[in-house]
Amino acid sequence: MALSQGWMKRYFKAFCKGFFVAVPVAVTFLDRVACVARVEGASMQPSLNPGGSQSSDVVLLNHWKVRNFEVQRGDIVSLV
């Protein structure tokens, strides 16, 4: 019984360390570098979502280019 409690304690401690490192890194990445978004509907056809309203596309939104003002003609810009 004591052996199993020691194992669980070590597992929980390792999980907490990983969690408290991974969550801030993920939040910073999603806020500063890039995030994933879903495109639904006919507003971006035929470039995105060519199948119409039955399907949706998943895109990667690049925050880095916008923060550095590197947007060029032909780029798709998403406003949140």
N, C-alpha and C positions, 0 to 999 in steps of 0.2 A: 504494500500500500504506500509506504513512504517513497519507494523507488518510482512509482507511477506519478506521485505528486511532484517529485523533483523534475521529472521529465516534462510534465505539463507546465511547471513554472518556467523552465528554460524555454520551452516552445512559445509561451505567451510573451516572455521578455523579448525573444527574437522577433516575434510578430510585431510587437509594439515599436521596436527600433526600426524595422523595415517600413511600417506604416507611417511613422512620423517623419521619415525621410522621403518616401515616395509621394505622399500627398502634396507637400509643398512644391516639389519638383514638377509634378503633373499640373498643378494649378498655375504655376509660373509659366510653364510651356504653353498651356492652352490660352493664357492671357497675353503673352508677349510674342510668341513665335507663330503658332498656327492652331487652328481648330477644325473640326469636322462638322459639316452642315449637310442637311438634306434639301434637295431641290425638288419641289412638287408643283404640279400644275403646268399650264401652257405658257407661262410668262417668258420662259427662256427657250422655247422651241425655235428652231430645230437643233440649236447648239447643245442644249442640255435637255434631258427628258424627252427624247424623240417619240417615245411610245404613248404620249398623252398622259391623261390623269390616272391611268391604271398603274403606272410605274413611277419610280422616283430615282433620281441619281444622288450619289453621295460625292461631295466635293471637299477638297482641302482648302480652307481659307488661309492665305498667307498674310499674317499681321506684320511681318517683318518688312515687306516691300512697302506697305502703306505707311508705316512709321518712318521710313527713310525717304518717303516721297518718290519712290521709284515706279509709280504707276505709269504705264504706257498705253498708247492707243491699241485697242483690241482686247485689253484686259477686262475681265468681268469683276465688278466691284459690288460687294454686298454691304448693305447698311443694316445695322442692328439697333 
